[in-house]
Amino acid sequence: MIRKYRIFPLLLFIFFISVACHKESKNEIKSNLPQATVVRVIDGDTIVVNLNGMEEKVRLIGVDTPESRVNKRAEIQQKEGLGSVEEVVQLGKKAKEFTSSLVKPGDIIYLEFDVQQRDKYGRLLAYVYLKDGRMLNKEIICNGYAMPLTIPPNIKYEEEFRKCYKEARENKRGLWKE
């Protein structure tokens, strides 16, 4: 009986140390990533940030939200079955609202790059981490406001994104409610 009482404080101590180490390791990961400040949200999958004193457009890797304005891509999304061009744009506006609810001008974020750092339009390609450690890309997909978009060589979180997408569709989250 006395042994149990001696082991309990030791186990409690080990538990608290492991929790503290886990939190530190999460912060260590963020401290190794470039820090940026959100300037504005362009649409559901693109934001503008201030990085090292320069404004940069950041395209979220692995995320494809409906277009929030009429353009060629909205027409393509119509053909992919998202509804009429007008419906695509309405869904795109909802996706933009969701992204805007997670990142606001002045917010500090962290950028993780994959193999290819820029797209053909000159935008930075990144996984964006919020100050609380959540990945913006994943949050948008898991909450049902985007489809996964895999463009090699940037495939680091492809499986996670596909799993989130499937769960969001099955559970009718976000854009999949209707």
Backbone as CSV, one residue per row, in Angstrom:
resi,resn,N_x,N_y,N_z,CA_x,CA_y,CA_z,C_x,C_y,C_z
1,MET,0.817,-1.188,0.000,0.000,0.000,0.000,0.866,1.259,0.000
2,ILE,1.922,1.287,0.769,2.809,2.439,0.856,3.483,2.671,-0.494
3,ARG,3.816,1.617,-1.224,4.453,1.739,-2.528,3.579,2.519,-3.504
4,LYS,2.283,2.258,-3.504,1.368,2.950,-4.401,1.425,4.449,-4.170
5,TYR,1.492,4.861,-2.916,1.512,6.287,-2.590,2.826,6.943,-3.008
6,ARG,3.893,6.176,-3.047,5.183,6.721,-3.479,5.236,6.854,-5.004
7,ILE,4.612,5.947,-5.697,4.644,5.939,-7.155,3.732,7.017,-7.731
8,PHE,2.602,7.266,-7.095,1.647,8.241,-7.612,2.270,9.629,-7.822
9,PRO,2.975,10.206,-6.846,3.592,11.518,-7.089,4.620,11.476,-8.229
10,LEU,5.337,10.376,-8.339,6.305,10.234,-9.419,5.601,10.223,-10.770
11,LEU,4.517,9.463,-10.882,3.759,9.417,-12.129,3.157,10.784,-12.462
12,LEU,2.666,11.468,-11.453,2.107,12.805,-11.648,3.183,13.768,-12.150
13,PHE,4.364,13.684,-11.567,5.490,14.523,-11.973,5.861,14.251,-13.436
14,ILE,5.939,12.981,-13.804,6.277,12.594,-15.178,5.220,13.111,-16.146
15,PHE,3.955,13.021,-15.761,2.865,13.516,-16.607,3.024,15.010,-16.874
16,PHE,3.244,15.806,-15.823,3.377,17.252,-15.998,4.601,17.620,-16.825
17,ILE,5.677,16.903,-16.656,6.884,17.153,-17.449,6.607,16.852,-18.924
18,SER,5.916,15.755,-19.196,5.647,15.397,-20.597,4.718,16.410,-21.251
19,VAL,3.729,16.922,-20.522,2.836,17.949,-21.061,3.627,19.215,-21.350
20,ALA,4.491,19.616,-20.430,5.309,20.815,-20.616,6.240,20.653,-21.816
21,CYS,6.830,19.490,-21.968,7.733,19.245,-23.092,6.978,19.268,-24.410
22,HIS,5.756,18.726,-24.396,4.948,18.726,-25.614,4.656,20.156,-26.044
23,LYS,4.278,21.021,-25.110,4.001,22.412,-25.429,5.257,23.101,-25.938
24,GLU,6.396,22.836,-25.323,7.647,23.454,-25.763,7.999,23.004,-27.172
25,SER,7.811,21.714,-27.474,8.169,21.231,-28.801,7.276,21.863,-29.856
26,LYS,6.002,22.113,-29.527,5.102,22.761,-30.459,5.587,24.183,-30.751
27,ASN,6.022,24.895,-29.715,6.537,26.254,-29.887,7.867,26.253,-30.609
28,GLU,8.687,25.240,-30.374,9.963,25.139,-31.076,9.729,25.022,-32.575
29,ILE,8.743,24.234,-32.959,8.437,24.079,-34.379,8.060,25.437,-34.956
30,LYS,7.190,26.165,-34.260,6.771,27.470,-34.759,7.931,28.457,-34.798
31,SER,8.808,28.399,-33.815,9.902,29.370,-33.782,10.900,29.135,-34.918
32,ASN,10.908,27.943,-35.466,11.794,27.645,-36.599,11.179,28.070,-37.934
33,LEU,9.893,28.378,-37.929,9.218,28.760,-39.162,9.240,30.272,-39.332
34,PRO,9.267,30.750,-40.573,9.193,32.193,-40.793,7.865,32.753,-40.260
35,GLN,7.955,33.877,-39.596,6.779,34.537,-39.029,6.339,35.642,-39.981
36,ALA,5.038,35.797,-40.148,4.487,36.842,-41.006,3.276,37.454,-40.317
37,THR,2.851,38.602,-40.822,1.662,39.276,-40.305,0.616,39.316,-41.409
38,VAL,-0.615,38.941,-41.080,-1.697,38.943,-42.061,-2.030,40.386,-42.432
39,VAL,-2.130,40.641,-43.733,-2.541,41.950,-44.238,-4.025,41.895,-44.603
40,ARG,-4.407,40.866,-45.385,-5.818,40.695,-45.754,-6.036,39.295,-46.330
41,VAL,-7.309,38.928,-46.404,-7.717,37.673,-47.028,-8.233,38.019,-48.414
42,ILE,-7.671,37.372,-49.434,-8.121,37.603,-50.813,-9.334,36.737,-51.109
43,ASP,-9.208,35.453,-50.822,-10.325,34.518,-50.959,-10.081,33.351,-50.018
44,GLY,-10.831,32.288,-50.168,-10.743,31.190,-49.216,-9.407,30.495,-49.141
45,ASP,-8.617,30.562,-50.212,-7.337,29.846,-50.215,-6.127,30.730,-50.510
46,THR,-6.295,32.041,-50.451,-5.187,32.961,-50.709,-5.263,34.145,-49.751
47,ILE,-4.121,34.464,-49.137,-4.047,35.606,-48.235,-2.848,36.472,-48.614
48,VAL,-2.827,37.684,-48.106,-1.679,38.569,-48.275,-1.065,38.748,-46.904
49,VAL,0.258,38.624,-46.843,0.969,38.768,-45.575,2.117,39.753,-45.734
50,ASN,2.577,40.250,-44.608,3.805,41.029,-44.572,4.874,40.084,-44.066
51,LEU,5.848,39.803,-44.911,6.936,38.895,-44.580,8.253,39.637,-44.807
52,ASN,8.983,39.825,-43.740,10.258,40.544,-43.819,10.110,41.931,-44.450
53,GLY,9.023,42.618,-44.111,8.812,43.975,-44.593,8.238,44.087,-45.990
54,MET,7.925,42.951,-46.608,7.361,42.947,-47.961,6.000,42.267,-47.968
55,GLU,5.068,42.824,-48.741,3.774,42.167,-48.908,3.919,41.026,-49.896
56,GLU,3.393,39.880,-49.507,3.454,38.678,-50.355,2.075,38.028,-50.391
57,LYS,1.664,37.584,-51.578,0.470,36.753,-51.688,0.883,35.341,-51.321
58,VAL,0.078,34.698,-50.478,0.357,33.330,-50.069,-0.816,32.456,-50.496
59,ARG,-0.525,31.476,-51.324,-1.513,30.485,-51.763,-1.366,29.292,-50.834
60,LEU,-2.465,28.917,-50.174,-2.431,27.805,-49.224,-2.258,26.488,-49.976
61,ILE,-1.213,25.763,-49.638,-0.926,24.482,-50.300,-2.002,23.457,-49.944
62,GLY,-2.425,22.707,-50.953,-3.323,21.579,-50.726,-4.781,21.934,-50.575
63,VAL,-5.135,23.216,-50.769,-6.495,23.694,-50.523,-7.061,24.307,-51.797
64,ASP,-8.291,23.944,-52.135,-8.973,24.556,-53.269,-10.378,24.931,-52.845
65,THR,-10.604,26.236,-52.669,-11.944,26.704,-52.328,-12.625,27.171,-53.604
66,PRO,-13.946,27.199,-53.601,-14.639,27.745,-54.770,-14.236,29.211,-54.987
67,GLU,-14.287,29.646,-56.222,-13.931,31.026,-56.554,-14.959,31.990,-55.962
68,SER,-14.488,33.140,-55.496,-15.391,34.112,-54.888,-15.778,35.230,-55.854
69,ARG,-15.355,35.090,-57.122,-15.776,36.027,-58.163,-15.801,35.276,-59.497
70,VAL,-16.541,35.826,-60.430,-16.676,35.178,-61.732,-15.348,35.283,-62.487
71,ASN,-14.834,34.126,-62.901,-13.618,34.045,-63.706,-13.579,32.675,-64.379
72,LYS,-12.501,32.402,-65.104,-12.398,31.117,-65.817,-12.419,29.931,-64.861
73,ARG,-11.762,30.094,-63.716,-11.706,28.997,-62.738,-13.107,28.692,-62.208
74,ALA,-13.951,29.714,-62.010,-15.327,29.501,-61.548,-16.102,28.687,-62.591
75,GLU,-15.834,28.951,-63.859,-16.487,28.189,-64.921,-16.038,26.731,-64.892
76,ILE,-14.757,26.505,-64.619,-14.242,25.134,-64.508,-14.903,24.431,-63.318
77,GLN,-15.000,25.146,-62.193,-15.621,24.554,-61.002,-17.094,24.248,-61.252
78,GLN,-17.747,25.050,-62.082,-19.134,24.766,-62.458,-19.190,23.422,-63.177
79,LYS,-18.271,23.222,-64.119,-18.239,21.969,-64.888,-17.874,20.781,-64.007
80,GLU,-17.166,21.046,-62.889,-16.797,19.978,-61.964,-17.955,19.609,-61.036
81,GLY,-19.102,20.314,-61.163,-20.285,19.931,-60.410,-20.577,20.737,-59.159
82,LEU,-19.970,21.916,-59.022,-20.252,22.743,-57.837,-21.499,23.607,-58.000
83,GLY,-22.167,23.504,-59.138,-23.361,24.304,-59.394,-23.092,25.321,-60.483
84,SER,-24.042,26.241,-60.665,-23.869,27.291,-61.672,-22.726,28.202,-61.245
85,VAL,-22.262,29.047,-62.154,-21.181,29.974,-61.837,-21.599,30.854,-60.652
86,GLU,-22.856,31.289,-60.637,-23.348,32.116,-59.535,-23.300,31.346,-58.210
87,GLU,-23.664,30.072,-58.246,-23.609,29.242,-57.032,-22.165,29.030,-56.583
88,VAL,-21.262,28.828,-57.531,-19.841,28.678,-57.214,-19.358,29.926,-56.481
89,VAL,-19.699,31.094,-57.005,-19.270,32.362,-56.399,-19.852,32.518,-54.989
90,GLN,-21.098,32.120,-54.803,-21.700,32.191,-53.457,-20.972,31.273,-52.481
91,LEU,-20.629,30.065,-52.934,-19.863,29.143,-52.093,-18.475,29.719,-51.814
92,GLY,-17.890,30.341,-52.827,-16.582,30.966,-52.656,-16.612,32.073,-51.622
93,LYS,-17.680,32.835,-51.596,-17.818,33.909,-50.599,-17.934,33.326,-49.189
94,LYS,-18.630,32.203,-49.067,-18.729,31.534,-47.755,-17.361,31.023,-47.310
95,ALA,-16.600,30.471,-48.255,-15.253,29.982,-47.929,-14.357,31.144,-47.497
96,LYS,-14.462,32.263,-48.196,-13.669,33.449,-47.835,-14.050,33.932,-46.436
97,GLU,-15.347,33.952,-46.131,-15.812,34.351,-44.793,-15.219,33.438,-43.725
98,PHE,-15.186,32.127,-44.012,-14.638,31.192,-43.032,-13.153,31.460,-42.809
99,THR,-12.410,31.616,-43.893,-10.979,31.910,-43.767,-10.778,33.221,-43.012
100,SER,-11.602,34.219,-43.317,-11.510,35.518,-42.636,-11.840,35.426,-41.149
101,SER,-12.606,34.411,-40.775,-12.924,34.238,-39.351,-11.728,33.661,-38.583
102,LEU,-10.805,33.035,-39.303,-9.633,32.423,-38.662,-8.403,33.317,-38.685
103,VAL,-8.248,34.122,-39.728,-7.107,35.037,-39.827,-7.609,36.440,-40.124
104,LYS,-7.128,37.381,-39.332,-7.537,38.775,-39.472,-6.306,39.654,-39.661
105,PRO,-6.480,40.812,-40.295,-5.341,41.716,-40.441,-4.664,41.971,-39.090
106,GLY,-3.350,41.864,-39.093,-2.567,42.063,-37.874,-2.209,40.784,-37.147
107,ASP,-2.881,39.674,-37.476,-2.572,38.391,-36.835,-1.167,37.919,-37.224
108,ILE,-0.481,37.337,-36.258,0.821,36.709,-36.505,0.562,35.266,-36.929
109,ILE,1.202,34.862,-38.016,1.094,33.484,-38.500,2.499,32.967,-38.791
110,TYR,2.595,31.668,-39.037,3.875,31.032,-39.328,3.732,30.262,-40.635
111,LEU,4.751,30.339,-41.473,4.708,29.726,-42.800,5.637,28.524,-42.878
112,GLU,5.076,27.424,-43.339,5.880,26.227,-43.607,5.853,25.987,-45.111
113,PHE,7.021,25.876,-45.701,7.121,25.646,-47.135,7.335,24.162,-47.406
114,ASP,6.983,23.757,-48.612,7.210,22.385,-49.050,8.338,22.438,-50.087
115,VAL,8.340,21.558,-51.038,9.422,21.481,-52.015,9.457,22.729,-52.904
116,GLN,8.309,23.072,-53.482,8.225,24.226,-54.381,7.698,25.415,-53.587
117,GLN,8.438,26.525,-53.558,8.057,27.662,-52.719,7.199,28.702,-53.424
118,ARG,7.176,28.727,-54.746,6.362,29.703,-55.475,5.647,29.011,-56.637
119,ASP,4.465,29.553,-56.976,3.748,29.021,-58.136,4.063,29.856,-59.369
120,LYS,3.449,29.511,-60.483,3.748,30.199,-61.745,3.313,31.657,-61.745
121,TYR,2.484,32.051,-60.764,2.035,33.436,-60.653,2.909,34.243,-59.681
122,GLY,3.933,33.604,-59.117,4.827,34.288,-58.191,4.357,34.290,-56.742
123,ARG,3.230,33.631,-56.461,2.732,33.585,-55.081,3.549,32.592,-54.259
124,LEU,3.734,32.914,-52.988,4.340,31.944,-52.073,3.366,30.800,-51.870
125,LEU,3.870,29.603,-51.789,3.064,28.418,-51.503,3.425,27.962,-50.101
126,ALA,2.428,27.875,-49.208,2.767,27.570,-47.815,1.630,26.878,-47.085
127,TYR,2.041,26.183,-46.028,1.124,25.713,-44.999,1.185,26.817,-43.952
128,VAL,0.049,27.327,-43.549,-0.001,28.469,-42.638,-0.461,27.994,-41.260
129,TYR,0.328,28.347,-40.253,-0.008,27.988,-38.881,-0.479,29.214,-38.122
130,LEU,-1.581,29.043,-37.408,-2.111,30.102,-36.553,-1.294,30.149,-35.275
131,LYS,-1.446,31.219,-34.534,-0.673,31.399,-33.306,-0.923,30.264,-32.305
132,ASP,-2.142,29.682,-32.330,-2.466,28.597,-31.396,-1.962,27.232,-31.870
133,GLY,-1.261,27.204,-33.011,-0.664,25.961,-33.499,-1.471,25.223,-34.541
134,ARG,-2.733,25.603,-34.743,-3.544,24.936,-35.768,-3.068,25.343,-37.158
135,MET,-3.190,24.403,-38.106,-2.827,24.694,-39.488,-4.068,25.228,-40.213
136,LEU,-3.965,26.421,-40.753,-5.084,27.053,-41.458,-5.568,26.185,-42.611
137,ASN,-4.664,25.668,-43.406,-5.020,24.838,-44.566,-5.941,23.697,-44.132
138,LYS,-5.521,22.999,-43.093,-6.268,21.838,-42.601,-7.613,22.250,-42.012
139,GLU,-7.644,23.364,-41.278,-8.894,23.846,-40.675,-9.952,24.122,-41.736
140,ILE,-9.527,24.723,-42.846,-10.469,25.056,-43.916,-11.068,23.782,-44.515
141,ILE,-10.230,22.792,-44.762,-10.719,21.529,-45.339,-11.557,20.757,-44.331
142,CYS,-11.077,20.621,-43.104,-11.780,19.830,-42.084,-13.148,20.407,-41.731
143,ASN,-13.286,21.722,-41.874,-14.565,22.357,-41.572,-15.476,22.451,-42.787
144,GLY,-15.042,21.872,-43.906,-15.913,21.737,-45.068,-15.981,22.932,-45.994
145,TYR,-14.931,23.748,-46.019,-14.953,24.915,-46.899,-13.996,24.808,-48.076
146,ALA,-13.427,23.632,-48.309,-12.505,23.446,-49.423,-12.382,21.977,-49.787
147,MET,-11.860,21.779,-50.993,-11.504,20.453,-51.455,-9.985,20.360,-51.390
148,PRO,-9.446,19.151,-51.203,-7.991,19.032,-51.269,-7.524,19.215,-52.713
149,LEU,-6.384,19.851,-52.870,-5.798,20.069,-54.188,-4.330,19.685,-54.107
150,THR,-3.987,18.592,-54.740,-2.611,18.113,-54.686,-1.905,18.446,-55.985
151,ILE,-0.846,19.244,-55.848,-0.019,19.581,-57.000,1.425,19.227,-56.634
152,PRO,1.904,18.071,-57.130,3.282,17.695,-56.838,4.241,18.793,-57.294
153,PRO,5.308,19.005,-56.596,5.901,18.153,-55.567,5.434,18.465,-54.142
154,ASN,4.481,19.403,-53.970,4.036,19.794,-52.625,2.929,18.857,-52.134
155,ILE,3.347,17.760,-51.504,2.385,16.710,-51.124,2.499,16.298,-49.655
156,LYS,3.192,17.084,-48.860,3.525,16.700,-47.487,2.314,16.257,-46.651
157,TYR,1.185,16.958,-46.753,0.021,16.654,-45.918,-1.167,16.130,-46.741
158,GLU,-0.888,15.610,-47.919,-1.935,15.161,-48.824,-2.912,14.184,-48.167
159,GLU,-2.402,13.166,-47.500,-3.279,12.157,-46.895,-4.145,12.747,-45.791
160,GLU,-3.566,13.595,-44.946,-4.341,14.254,-43.888,-5.478,15.074,-44.476
161,PHE,-5.180,15.829,-45.538,-6.186,16.679,-46.161,-7.303,15.841,-46.771
162,ARG,-6.956,14.739,-47.416,-7.981,13.872,-48.022,-8.890,13.259,-46.955
163,LYS,-8.292,12.858,-45.840,-9.071,12.293,-44.743,-10.035,13.345,-44.177
164,CYS,-9.546,14.555,-43.968,-10.385,15.647,-43.463,-11.543,15.942,-44.413
165,TYR,-11.235,15.977,-45.692,-12.245,16.261,-46.706,-13.354,15.207,-46.667
166,LYS,-12.950,13.963,-46.608,-13.926,12.865,-46.574,-14.837,12.993,-45.341
167,GLU,-14.246,13.275,-44.188,-15.028,13.420,-42.961,-15.958,14.629,-43.036
168,ALA,-15.486,15.725,-43.618,-16.319,16.928,-43.745,-17.525,16.653,-44.643
169,ARG,-17.300,15.947,-45.744,-18.400,15.617,-46.659,-19.396,14.669,-45.997
170,GLU,-18.864,13.624,-45.357,-19.741,12.640,-44.706,-20.566,13.263,-43.590
171,ASN,-19.987,14.226,-42.886,-20.680,14.872,-41.768,-21.361,16.176,-42.142
172,LYS,-21.402,16.457,-43.455,-22.109,17.625,-44.000,-21.716,18.926,-43.293
173,ARG,-20.402,19.174,-43.265,-19.897,20.407,-42.666,-19.692,21.479,-43.727
174,GLY,-19.778,22.729,-43.307,-19.447,23.858,-44.167,-20.274,23.910,-45.439
175,LEU,-19.612,23.893,-46.567,-20.269,23.997,-47.862,-21.078,22.739,-48.196
176,TRP,-20.835,21.667,-47.477,-21.492,20.394,-47.802,-22.781,20.203,-47.012
177,LYS,-23.216,21.216,-46.295,-24.468,21.116,-45.524,-25.670,20.843,-46.411
178,GLU,-25.674,21.472,-47.581,-26.856,21.383,-48.448,-26.727,20.273,-49.467
